[in-house]
């Protein structure tokens, strides 16, 4: 394998990794083996990055005439690596050392010790890596096979390229594991096309980004990509998150560390309802995919919580607890705009009236917080068949919080019915087109979604409605005038008064109406007689077939 080839197909690495996961089947539970593989992958990456920096440093030192014991001493100077944002890897944790000892019966213990040493020498990784390989009881020969497979994956050469390669492979692998795990997989993974749509709608150019149920940190990764694709720097956003599942919390830290993204996910895993790790945070952007319809969210213990400004959520369903948690953490209007939120919800949140949810929803609508609602197509999620939607909330609809212009849309909400969009990727899984960077970057290299994709169609309708100026590359001859218009069956801007007349139900289908039938250009005076003739022909054919059936039945010779 040409490991140092910068044009090497990233998915070739992913294929190797997936085969490595297969070597563990039967040895480790399906929901657990991702931690085994991804932990080793992380260790291989930081070891390779360390090796690249070591070779660079050796060349610099030798050019200065340094050699012998002094050279060896300086090559082991920790500061020479951390100054270049490279993790320091102690000798016992370097991949070559582990691979050379892979045949030992205690190799799992050696891996645990290697990861512990990495955490010891890199305080920002302390407690955030999986180091329970010995506990899992994996047969030594299986572990050796896994180490040998991962050894074939090279992250050497250009460090930026290596980081990007691993990031893509890591994300691909998370998705594959989520598919393999089915329902359990959704606890750590949100489909890439959904994350891309949320990020493109919110446009997090700069400020504080918050996800209180961050899973494996996909929202943060896509936000960072959005910033860089539009000419910014990853330091333009500050990341705050929280995750209650300890193993998923570690996945998130590894996912971010791979990409060099700094984030505050708290010092340990914690439940956002019972132990809010960022109580005073007022975020510019909230992106989230909370678990749907959770019944055991400790609602009885939080009946008088300060977050329930619009009403106490029902103790048997956490949907409106999450919604109000998001609102609580949105930055207030500040003259330049205010906080915005985009999140996934079960469709029931749009119309349910049980447990006071209808009254809470009415107060949120009347507070003019609901910017847009999108009904999603079925089968987008690996975890559930429950119909889902996207909510977009904002503290300020004056347009001041938009980078590329905006209009005053106070008193309005945009409804988009995207249920007919999407393409079946497998027999059971649908995707929105426009969710993969490599397929949707425009010809000039900009990071905006293709306007002919599913995501592009939704995003540009939203941006036009908000009054943003057209992007420089927009071709009106090819894509139509850059101006919002209601499209029957797809999108409709509605007033608070209009929503109130519908009982404050937020289901997009109630507002967008039916899709206009396509005009085939045939005049009615010609179409009517043609259709009438076709109908008469069908009647005649029906009578003929009925005669044939009677004749066949008569030929059976069965007495009546």
SVG drawing of the C-alpha trace seen along z (x, -y; Angstrom):
<svg xmlns="http://www.w3.org/2000/svg" viewBox="-77 -47 105 78">
<polyline fill="none" stroke="black" stroke-width="0.4" points="0.0,0.0 1.3,-3.5 0.9,-4.9 2.6,-8.2 0.6,-9.0 -1.4,-12.1 -3.9,-11.2 -4.6,-7.8 -8.3,-7.1 -9.4,-7.5 -12.1,-4.9 -9.4,-2.3 -8.3,-2.9 -11.8,-2.7 -12.3,0.7 -9.2,2.0 -10.6,0.7 -13.9,2.3 -12.2,5.6 -10.3,5.2 -13.6,4.8 -14.7,8.1 -11.8,9.9 -13.3,9.2 -16.8,10.5 -17.6,13.2 -14.9,11.9 -16.4,8.6 -20.0,7.4 -21.1,5.4 -21.7,2.2 -18.2,2.4 -15.8,3.4 -15.8,-0.1 -14.0,-1.3 -11.3,1.4 -10.7,0.5 -11.0,-3.3 -8.7,-3.4 -6.0,-1.5 -6.5,-3.7 -6.0,-6.8 -2.9,-5.3 -1.5,-4.5 -2.3,-8.0 -0.5,-9.9 2.4,-7.5 2.7,-8.2 2.4,-12.0 5.0,-11.8 7.3,-9.9 6.8,-12.5 7.7,-15.3 10.7,-13.3 12.1,-13.0 11.5,-16.7 13.3,-17.6 16.2,-15.2 16.7,-16.9 16.7,-20.4 19.2,-19.3 21.5,-17.6 21.5,-20.6 22.8,-22.6 25.6,-20.1 24.1,-18.3 24.7,-14.6 25.5,-11.7 24.1,-11.7 23.1,-15.3 21.0,-14.6 19.3,-11.7 18.6,-13.7 17.0,-16.6 14.9,-14.1 13.4,-13.1 12.6,-16.7 8.9,-16.8 8.6,-20.5 9.8,-20.1 6.6,-18.1 4.0,-19.9 5.1,-23.3 4.0,-21.9 0.7,-20.7 1.9,-17.1 1.0,-14.7 4.1,-13.5 4.2,-9.7 6.5,-8.0 8.7,-5.2 6.5,-2.4 3.5,-3.7 5.0,-4.0 3.4,-1.8 6.6,0.0 7.1,1.1 3.6,2.5 3.8,4.3 7.1,5.9 5.4,7.4 2.1,8.3 2.7,12.0 2.9,11.8 0.0,13.3 -0.3,10.1 -0.5,7.8 -3.8,6.4 -2.2,5.3 0.7,3.7 -1.8,1.7 -3.6,0.5 -0.2,-0.5 0.7,-2.3 -2.5,-4.3 -2.1,-5.1 1.4,-6.5 0.0,-8.7 -2.6,-10.1 0.0,-10.6 2.2,-12.7 -0.6,-14.6 -2.8,-16.0 -5.5,-17.1 -6.1,-13.5 -6.3,-12.2 -9.2,-10.0 -10.4,-10.4 -9.0,-7.3 -10.2,-3.7 -7.8,-1.7 -9.6,1.5 -8.3,3.9 -7.2,6.5 -10.7,6.5 -12.3,7.4 -10.7,10.9 -9.8,10.7 -7.7,13.7 -4.0,12.7 -4.0,14.0 -7.1,11.9 -5.4,8.8 -2.3,9.5 -4.3,9.7 -6.0,6.4 -2.6,4.7 -1.2,6.0 -4.2,4.7 -4.0,1.3 -0.2,1.3 -0.9,1.2 -2.7,-2.1 -0.2,-4.9 -0.7,-8.4 2.7,-9.6 3.8,-12.4 2.1,-15.8 0.6,-16.2 -2.4,-18.2 -3.2,-15.5 -2.7,-12.7 -5.1,-14.5 -7.7,-15.0 -7.4,-11.4 -7.8,-10.0 -10.7,-12.4 -12.6,-11.1 -11.8,-7.5 -12.9,-7.9 -16.2,-9.5 -16.8,-6.8 -16.1,-4.2 -18.4,-5.7 -21.2,-5.5 -20.4,-1.9 -20.5,-0.9 -23.8,-2.8 -25.3,-0.8 -24.0,2.4 -25.4,1.7 -28.8,0.5 -30.8,-1.2 -27.9,-1.5 -25.8,-3.2 -27.8,-6.3 -26.7,-7.1 -23.4,-8.3 -23.9,-9.0 -26.1,-11.4 -26.3,-10.8 -23.9,-13.0 -26.5,-14.5 -28.5,-15.7 -25.5,-17.3 -24.6,-19.0 -28.1,-20.4 -28.2,-21.8 -24.8,-23.4 -25.5,-24.9 -28.8,-26.4 -27.3,-27.9 -24.0,-29.1 -21.8,-29.1 -19.1,-31.5 -17.9,-32.6 -18.9,-32.5 -19.8,-29.8 -21.2,-26.5 -23.0,-24.3 -24.3,-20.7 -25.6,-19.3 -26.0,-15.7 -23.0,-15.7 -22.5,-12.0 -19.2,-11.5 -19.0,-15.3 -20.2,-15.2 -21.9,-18.6 -18.6,-20.2 -16.6,-18.6 -19.0,-19.9 -19.1,-23.4 -15.3,-23.6 -15.4,-22.4 -18.0,-25.1 -15.8,-27.8 -12.7,-26.7 -14.6,-26.1 -15.8,-29.8 -12.4,-31.3 -12.4,-31.4 -10.2,-29.7 -11.2,-26.9 -10.3,-29.3 -13.2,-31.5 -15.6,-29.2 -15.5,-28.1 -16.9,-24.7 -18.9,-23.6 -20.6,-20.2 -21.8,-17.5 -22.4,-13.8 -23.7,-11.4 -22.4,-8.1 -18.8,-7.6 -17.7,-5.6 -19.3,-7.9 -17.7,-10.9 -14.3,-9.3 -15.2,-8.8 -16.0,-12.5 -12.7,-13.5 -10.7,-11.3 -12.7,-12.6 -11.9,-16.2 -8.3,-15.5 -7.7,-13.8 -8.7,-17.1 -6.9,-19.4 -10.2,-20.9 -10.2,-22.2 -13.4,-21.8 -14.9,-22.0 -16.9,-18.8 -16.7,-19.0 -14.2,-17.1 -16.4,-14.0 -19.5,-12.6 -22.8,-14.0 -26.5,-14.2 -27.4,-17.7 -30.7,-17.8 -29.5,-16.7 -26.0,-18.1 -25.6,-20.9 -21.9,-21.4 -22.3,-24.8 -25.0,-26.5 -24.0,-30.1 -23.3,-29.5 -25.1,-31.7 -24.4,-30.2 -24.4,-31.8 -25.3,-28.4 -26.9,-25.4 -26.8,-22.2 -28.2,-18.9 -29.8,-15.6 -31.3,-14.7 -32.8,-11.2 -36.5,-11.1 -39.4,-10.8 -37.3,-9.8 -39.6,-8.9 -37.1,-8.5 -35.4,-11.9 -35.9,-12.7 -38.6,-15.2 -40.1,-14.9 -36.8,-16.0 -36.7,-19.1 -40.3,-20.4 -39.3,-23.9 -36.1,-24.2 -35.3,-27.7 -35.0,-26.4 -38.8,-25.8 -39.7,-29.3 -42.5,-28.3 -44.0,-25.6 -42.9,-22.5 -42.4,-19.6 -44.3,-16.4 -42.5,-14.0 -43.1,-11.2 -41.5,-12.8 -38.3,-14.9 -38.9,-16.5 -39.9,-19.9 -37.4,-19.7 -34.7,-19.5 -36.3,-22.4 -36.4,-24.6 -32.9,-23.6 -31.7,-24.8 -33.7,-28.1 -32.2,-28.7 -28.7,-28.5 -29.3,-30.8 -27.5,-34.2 -29.9,-37.1 -30.3,-39.8 -27.3,-42.1 -27.8,-44.7 -26.0,-42.4 -28.4,-39.6 -28.9,-36.8 -28.4,-33.1 -29.8,-30.5 -30.6,-26.8 -31.1,-23.9 -32.0,-20.5 -33.7,-17.2 -37.0,-16.3 -39.6,-13.6 -42.6,-14.7 -44.8,-14.4 -43.3,-17.6 -45.0,-19.6 -48.6,-18.7 -48.7,-16.9 -51.0,-18.4 -50.5,-15.9 -48.9,-16.8 -49.1,-20.5 -46.9,-20.3 -49.5,-22.2 -49.4,-25.1 -45.6,-25.2 -45.4,-25.2 -48.0,-28.0 -45.9,-30.2 -42.7,-29.5 -44.5,-30.4 -46.0,-33.6 -42.6,-34.6 -41.6,-34.6 -38.7,-32.1 -39.6,-29.6 -37.6,-30.6 -38.3,-27.5 -39.6,-23.9 -38.6,-21.2 -40.4,-17.9 -37.8,-15.2 -38.3,-12.1 -38.6,-8.7 -35.7,-6.3 -32.9,-8.8 -32.0,-7.5 -30.3,-4.2 -31.9,-4.2 -35.6,-4.7 -38.5,-4.6 -40.2,-7.5 -40.8,-10.4 -38.5,-13.3 -38.3,-17.0 -35.8,-19.9 -36.6,-22.9 -34.8,-26.2 -35.1,-28.8 -33.7,-32.3 -33.6,-35.1 -33.6,-37.8 -35.5,-37.8 -34.4,-41.3 -31.7,-39.9 -28.8,-41.5 -27.3,-38.2 -26.7,-37.3 -23.3,-37.8 -24.6,-38.2 -27.5,-40.5 -31.0,-39.8 -34.5,-41.1 -36.8,-41.7 -38.9,-38.5 -40.5,-39.1 -43.8,-37.4 -43.0,-34.9 -42.0,-31.2 -40.9,-29.3 -42.3,-25.8 -40.5,-23.3 -41.9,-19.9 -39.0,-17.8 -40.7,-14.4 -40.4,-13.7 -36.7,-14.3 -33.9,-11.9 -32.4,-8.8 -32.3,-5.3 -28.7,-4.4 -29.6,-0.9 -32.8,1.1 -33.6,-0.5 -31.6,-3.8 -32.3,-7.0 -29.9,-10.0 -30.3,-13.6 -28.1,-14.3 -25.5,-17.0 -24.3,-15.6 -20.8,-14.5 -18.2,-17.2 -16.4,-15.5 -19.5,-15.3 -21.1,-18.7 -18.3,-21.3 -18.9,-23.6 -16.5,-23.9 -14.8,-26.9 -14.0,-25.0 -16.4,-26.9 -18.0,-24.9 -21.7,-25.8 -24.0,-22.9 -24.9,-22.2 -28.2,-24.0 -29.5,-21.0 -29.0,-18.7 -31.7,-18.0 -29.7,-19.9 -29.1,-22.8 -32.8,-23.1 -33.7,-23.4 -30.8,-25.6 -31.2,-28.2 -35.0,-28.4 -34.2,-29.2 -31.5,-31.7 -33.7,-33.5 -36.5,-33.7 -34.2,-35.2 -33.2,-37.9 -29.5,-36.9 -27.8,-38.2 -27.1,-35.8 -23.7,-34.1 -21.2,-35.3 -21.4,-32.1 -25.2,-32.0 -26.3,-31.8 -29.9,-33.0 -30.1,-31.6 -29.3,-28.1 -30.8,-28.2 -33.5,-30.9 -33.9,-34.3 -32.5,-34.7 -35.7,-35.6 -37.9,-33.7 -41.3,-32.6 -43.8,-30.2 -43.8,-26.9 -47.0,-24.8 -46.1,-21.4 -42.6,-22.5 -42.3,-25.8 -44.6,-28.5 -43.9,-31.5 -46.7,-31.8 -47.5,-34.4 -48.0,-33.8 -51.6,-34.7 -51.9,-32.0 -50.2,-29.4 -52.6,-30.4 -55.6,-29.7 -54.3,-26.2 -54.1,-25.6 -50.3,-26.3 -49.6,-23.0 -46.3,-23.3 -46.6,-20.4 -45.3,-21.8 -47.9,-19.8 -50.7,-22.0 -49.2,-25.1 -47.4,-24.3 -50.5,-22.7 -50.5,-20.3 -47.8,-20.4 -49.0,-22.1 -49.6,-19.5 -47.3,-19.8 -48.7,-21.5 -48.0,-19.2 -48.9,-22.0 -51.9,-20.2 -55.0,-22.4 -58.0,-21.2 -60.2,-21.3 -57.9,-18.7 -57.1,-16.7 -60.8,-16.1 -62.0,-14.3 -58.7,-12.3 -59.1,-11.1 -62.8,-10.4 -61.9,-8.2 -59.3,-6.4 -61.9,-5.8 -64.4,-4.3 -61.6,-2.0 -60.9,-0.9 -64.6,-0.1 -64.7,1.9 -61.6,3.9 -63.1,4.5 -66.2,6.0 -64.2,8.2 -62.1,9.5 -65.2,10.2 -66.5,12.3 -63.3,14.3 -63.4,15.0 -67.1,16.2 -66.1,18.5 -63.2,20.0 -65.3,20.6 -68.0,22.2 -65.4,24.6 -64.6,26.0 -67.8,28.1 -68.8,27.4 -72.6,27.5 -74.1,24.5"/>
</svg>
